[in-house]
Amino acid sequence: MHADISRTTYRPERHYSAVIAQQGRVQLDADTNEQTAIQLAQARAVAADLIGRHGGPAGATGFAIRFEGRGIELDDLAIGGGRYYVDGIRLDASRPRPGTPVDDGEPADGDKAAAPAPPADWTYWDQPDGHRDPERPGDRLPTAFPYLAYLKVWERSVTAAEDPALRETALGSAVPDTAARLKTVWQVLPLEGSSLGLEDGADRDKGKVRAAFDAWAAAQVSTARMAARSERPGHADEDPCTVRPDARYRGPENQLYRVEVHEGGQAGEATFKWSRENGSVTFAVDGLDGTWAELASLGGDGRLDLNVGDWVEFADTAYVSRGEPLPLLRVEEVDLPGRRVRLSDEPDASVGRRPELHPFLRRWDHRPGSGRPSDGGRGKRGAPGPRGGALRIEEGGWLPLEDGVEVYFEPGRTYRHGDFWMVAARTSTGGVEWPADAARRPLLRTPAGIRVHYAPLAWVLGEGSVADLRLSFGPLAGPIPAADEEELAAEAAAEEEAVAAERAAAAAGPPPSLPPAGDGDEAPHGN
């Protein structure tokens, strides 16, 4: 998550069940965030154990897919409302209903009053986090049948730069924001049948389709692994005596470094960027004029501002949701009175032109010299980056970032855009927090995120023909019996005793017969 946090302490392998606050202690964001992570992981594990990998409640199962052919217009998919769970993550496909305005007799805005009511369900083209563009051929639904409609689910952080409603205006401009949010993103996307090896439209075996999709989803998982360490750089003797002479981490402040993959692929093609503030330094963009970007603010202090030579990522809600990287841009000029910055190039036409998508700049702190083994991490700030402003991933060697912080990418791996690792650097120890073995060798770790989850929804076979691949589950609850458990047990015992008595009587046979009364001579009575 791109948030201003001190570090992450949640470690599932430690099996902590709760965070316990102690009196008179300093409150840290990491403790609160760990408690949230523990509860979220527990809830989702329980849901996944009971439901399985994916499924929806019977009677309210969401994401029913209906194909809508439009003739000469672009085809569409209707997405039915309801709930669905993917790996324990709860999703809601219900489309919010528009509110009811006050009818006080005042004339309404003609344009807004004439706007048609939204459809009852989401569609492929207007799904909330899909941001599909009909002008982009790659976004259109396949014209060849069959193809699969599937769910892609992941989470991302949201700050006040992307959602101004998170900002408490009563705190004033001196407090720009408070807590961030974690948002669950779902997207309904198509996958051509050829990608699954199931091109025959007559193949309606849902089990085969699900198995082929599971194999495809498993292949989408990133195989990247990285390690981090701190080593006293060779030029440490030239630094001012602001840190301990033996410190491996030479930075003057505590930092949370974020190393993030920018372009995915194999080594040589993949690139990365890094930030010493976990990528949390953002600037809301109020307007764009060519290469000039007008900002809501230029930052609160010298540590969190923009300077000539900084690399920035021009983004908005659609850019983040689509997950398609664009070249980073360099700050060429800063106009303090006008709150403007001039960028090295005009941003891509697909980003930042719609104010409702809340465009912003995200600052990255890498320098062209960092990330290269040969220069000791002392590259000149502001020189052109190796590729689109990002640094090429070089595997099998320690790459210096800055101030003694180094990272290592394991050879032979595949990288995915958005993969990230976080490295906490601390002045008190003069090192970084990273797991190591008994010999103090740093351990390779898979990315901290992004965790992507998939689920099949429908096998679209053609016009009006859709095979539903969703799963559903019924409620665990049942009717309460009329009696309690003790009464039921006593009744069952009595029934067993009666059955046992009947069986015993049947085994003993019928009772011996007696002579009828009055037969034979009667005994004489007295005198």
N, C-alpha and C positions, 0 to 999 in steps of 0.2 A: 504494500500500500504506500502511496505517495503522501505521507503525513509527517508532520513535525513531531516525531517521537524520539525518546532517548535511546531505546533499544527494545528488542523483543525477547522475552524470557520464557515463553511457553515452549515446553519440551514434552511432547506426549510420552516419550520413553521413560520419563521420571514418574509417571502415574500420579501426579498431584491431582487431588479432587477439589481443592478450594484454596483460595488465598486468604490468609488470616491477618487482619489488620491489628497492629499493636499500639498501645497507648503511647503518646508522646513521641511517635516516630514521624519522620518525614514521609509525606505521601508522594508516590511516584506514579507517573503515567504507566510505566511498565507493569506495575502490580495490578492496576485496574484493568489494563488491557489483557493481562494473563487470565484474570478471573473471567472476563468475557469470552476469551478463547476456550477456556476449560468448559464452560457451560455450553457454548455453541457446539464444541466437538462431542460432548456427551449427548446432547439432544439429537444431533444428526446421526450418531452411531446407533442410538436406540431406534430411530426411525428407519435407518437402512437395515438393521437386523430384523425388524418386524416386516418391512415392506419388500426388501430386496433392492436390487440396483435401481429400479425405477417402477413407478406405479401410481395410480390415482384412486381416490375413494370411490366406491361404487355409487352411482347416482350423481356424482359431482366430479367425474373424471374430466380434467381439462385437456386442452390441446387436441381436440378432434379436428382432423384436417379434411377439408372439402375442396376439391379442385373446381375452379371457375374458369372455364375457357372463355376468352373474350373475342374470338375471331381475329380480325385484323389488329386488335389492340393487344396489349401484353396480358398474358395469362396471370392469374392470381390464385392464391390459396387463402381460404377462410380459416381462421384459428378459433375453435370453439372455446368458450369460457369455462372456468372451473379450476381445480387444483391438481397439481401433479408433483411427485417427489422424484428427484434424481440424486442418487447417492445420499439420501437423507436430507437434501436441500429442498425446502418447500418453495414451490412456484405457484403463482396465481395468474391465470390467463384472462381473468374477467376484466372487461373494459369498463373503466369508471363511467358512471352516468353523469351527464351534464346537470349542474345545479339548477334550481328554480329561482329566477330573479324576482325581485320585489316589483309588483305591479302597482305603482303609485300614481299612475296617470301621466307621468312625465314621458315625453317622446323618447324613444330609444334610438340609438345610433342605427341609421338605415342599413349600412353595410353589415354590421354585426347581427342585426335583427334578421336579415335575409339569409344568413349563413345556414346551410343545411345541417340537419342533425347528424351527428356521427353514426356510423353503422353500429349494430349491436355487438359485433365481435371485432377483434383485431384481424388484420389481414397481413399477408406477406409484405406488402408494400408500405404499410403504415405501422407495423409493430413497433412498440415504444423504444426498444434499444437496437433495432435492426439497422436503421438508417440506410435502407436500400435506395439506390438511385436508378431510375428507369433509363437514364441517359448512358449508363455504364453497362455495356454488354455482359460483363462478368457478373452483374447483379441479377440479370434476368433469369427466370426459371428455364430449365432445359426444355428444348423443343423435342428432344428424342425421349421416348418412353421405353422402359420404365425408369423412374428415378425415385430416390428416397427423400422424404422430408424428415429432418431430424432436429433434435434440440441440442443447442450448445449453451452450456451454463458455466458462468464464472463470476467472480466477485472483483470489485474495484473500489478504491476509496474515493470519496467525494468531499471536497473542501468548499469553503465559501466562495472560492474563485469560480467554481462550476455551478454552485447553487447559492445565490445570494441570500436566499431565505434562511440559511443557517447562521447568518450574521445577526447578532443582537444589537440593533441600532442604539439601544439605550446606553450601551457601554461607550459610545462615541467612537470617533475615528482613531483614538489612541490605542484601542483594542481591536485590531482588524478582524479577528475571528476567535472562536473557542474550539470546541471539539469537532472532529471530522466524522464522517459516516462511512459505513461499509454497505455497498449496494450490490444486490444480487442481479446479475444481468442474464436474461434468457433471450435467445435468438432462434427462430425457426429458419433453417437453411436447407437448400437442396443439395443432393449428392447424386451424380449421374450413376446409373446402374453399372456402367463399365468400370467405375472406380471400385466396385464391390465384386467384379467378376460375375455379375448376374445380369446379363444383357437380354436374356430371353424373356419377353413380356408375358409368356404363358406360364412362367414359373411363379406360382402363387403360394409356394410353401413358405409360410411365415417363419418357421423354425430356421430354414436355410438363410432367409433374409436377415433375421436377427443375428445368426452366427457370423455371417459375412460382415455385418456392420460392427459387431464386437471386435472382430479382427482388425477392421479399419480403424476403429477408435483407439485400440491399443497401440497402433503404429503412429498415432499423432502425439504420443507422450514424448516430451523432450528427454534426451539421454545425457544432457550436459551435466558435468560435475565440476565444481570449482573449490579451491582452497584459498585461504588467506593467512598472512603472517605479517609480523613487523620485524624489520631488520634495520639496524643502525646504518644509515647511508654513508658512503665514503666521504661525502662532503660535510659530515656532521661537525667536524672541528671548525668549519668556517662559520657555523651558525652562531648567533648571539647566545649568551648563556641564559636562555629563558626556560630551559628544561634541564633535567638531570643529565650529566655527561654520558651516563651509560644507557640512557633511554633509547629504546628501539623506535618507538613512535615519537617523532620530533614535533608534532603539531602543538600549538599553544593552547588549544581548546579541546574539550571532549567533542567527538563527532560520531555520527552514524553514517558510515559510507554505504552508498547503494551502488552496486555494480549491476547494470541492466543491459540485456541484449537488445540492440536496436534493429538490426537486420538479421534474420535467421538464416539457417543453412549450415553448410560445412565450414570448417576453418579455412580461412582464405577468402571466403565470401561473407561470413558472418562478421558483424561489428558490434561493439559495445560502447557504452557511455557510463560515466559515473558522476556521483554527486556526494559531497561531504555532508549534505543536509537531508539525505534520504529522498532527494528529488522533490522536496516540499516547497521550494522557493518558486512561487508562481506570481504572475502579474496579470490581472484582468485587463483585457483589451476593450476599450470603448469605441475604437474606430480604426479603420485601415485605409490608408491612402498610398497606393503603390507600395514602396518599400518602407514607408513610415507607419509605425504603429503607435496610436495614442493610448496611453495606459491610465487606468484609474489611480495608480500610485506607482512610484518608482522604488518603493521599499522603505522599511522603517529605519534602517541603520546601514552602516557601511558593510556589514557582513551579509546582509540580506537584500542588497540592491543590485542594480545592473551597471556594468561598466563596459567600456569599449573593449572588444576582444572576447567577451563572454559568448558561449554557444547556447542557443535557446532552441526549444522545440515549440513551434506554433501549433496549437491544438485547440480542439473544442470537444463537446460531448460526442459528436458523431465520429470524429477522428479517433478518440479513445475507444469507443465501442467497436469500431470496425477493426482495429488492430492492424492497420496497414501503415508501416512507417514511411515517413517522408524525410527528405534531407534536412539536417539541422541547419539553422541559420546563425550567422555571426552578427553581433552588435557592432555596427560601424560608427555610430554617432549617437550621443545622448543629448537631448534637449531638455534640461532640467526645468526651466520655466514653463515649457509647453507640455511637460510630462510625456514626451515622445522619444522614441528610439528609431534609428534608421537601421534596417536590416541589410544583410549582404545580398539578398535577393527578394523578389516579391514572393510571398507565400503562395503555395499551391491554390488553385482556384476552388478546390473542394473544401477548403478549411477557412473558417473565420469570417465568412461573408454573411452569416445569419446570426443576428444578436441573440435570438432565443436559444441558441446552442452554446452561449457563454464562452466565446473564444478567450484564450489566455496564452501567455508565454510561460514555459517551464525552463528554468535555468539549470544547465549542467556545468560541472566544474572541471571536466577533464581538459587537459592541454595537449596539443599535438605531440609533445615530447613524452607525456606519460603513457604508460602501456607499451613501452618499447624497452627491451632489455639493454640496449646499448648506451643509453644516455643517462641512466641513473635517475630518471624521473625529473630532470631539470629542464624540460623543454621550454622553449620561449612561448609565453602566453600570447594567444591571438594569431599564431601562424596557421595556415590552412591545415585542416585535418586530413588524414589519409583518405577517407572515403565519405563524402556527404557529411562532413563534420564529425563523424564518429570514428572510433579507433578499431582497427582490424584486430580480430581475435587471433592471437598466436599461441598455439598449444605447446605443452611440454616444457615451459620455462617460466620463471618468476617474472612477472611484469610489474614494475613500480608504478604506483599511482602518485603519491606525494608523501612527504614527511615520513618515509620509512615504511609506509603501507604497501604491501605487494600482494598480488593475486596470481593464481596458477590455474590454467584450464587444462583438464585432462585430455590427452590426445585421442583422436578417433571418435569424437562425439558429434552429435547433431544439435544445433541450437535453434530455439524458437523465439520469435519476437515477443518481448515482454518478460522472458525469464529474468529473475533477479535474485541477488544475494545481498544480505546486509551484514556489515562488519562494524562493530562498535570499537572505537579507538578511545583510550582513556589516558589522560595525563598522569593520573595517580600511580599507575603501574608502568607507564612508558611502553605500553604494548596494546595489542588488539585482543578482543575476546573472540576466540575461535577454538572449537574442540580439537584436541590433539591426543595422540596415543601416549603410552608410558614413556616413550623415548622423545616426547615433545615434538613429534612430527605432525604437522597440520593434517587433519582428515579431510578427504574430499566429501563434499556435500552436494546433494541435488538442489535445484533452485527452491527458494522459499515460496515462490509463486511464479507465474499464475497457475492455479490449479483449474484445469478445464474438465468439465464433465459432459458426457454425451448420452443421449437416449434416442432410440428410433421412434418415430411417430406414425408414419404411413408410407406404404409402397404405392406410389402413384403409377398406375398402369395405363392411364389414358383418359379420354374425355368421360367424365362421370364414373370412373372406375378407380376406387381407392381401397386398398387393403389396409385395415387398421392394425397397427403393430403395438398399440399401447397395451398396458396391463392394468388391471384393477384389483382392488382388495375390498373385502367387506369389513364391517365393524367387529371388533372382538367382543363387545358387550352382548348379552342375551337377556331374556326375561328372568326376573327374580322369582324363584320357586315360592309356593304358597306357605311352606313351612321352613323352619330353620334346619340346620344340619343335624342337630340332636334328635329332633322329632323324625326327620327322614330316616336316620339310622335306626331308631327304635321301631319304626314301621317296617323297615326292611328286615330287621331281626325277627319281628313277630311273623312276618310272612314266611321267613325261612323255617321257623319253628312249626308253623302250621303245615308246611309242605313236608317237613321231616316226620310229623305225626301221621300224616296220611300215608306216607311211604311205609312207616312201621306197621300200621294197621293192615295195609295190603299184604305185607310180608307174613304176618301172623295167620292169615286165613280167616274164614268165617267162624263164629262161636259155636260150640256143640249144641244140638237141638234137644229140647225137653219133651217128655210125653205130654199129650194134651190132657187138660184137667178133666176128671170124671171117668177116665178109662181104667178098667181093672176093678178089683174088689176094694172097697173102702175098709179101712181098719175099724173094728168095733170100738164103740165108746163105752167105756165103764159099764156099770150095771144098769 
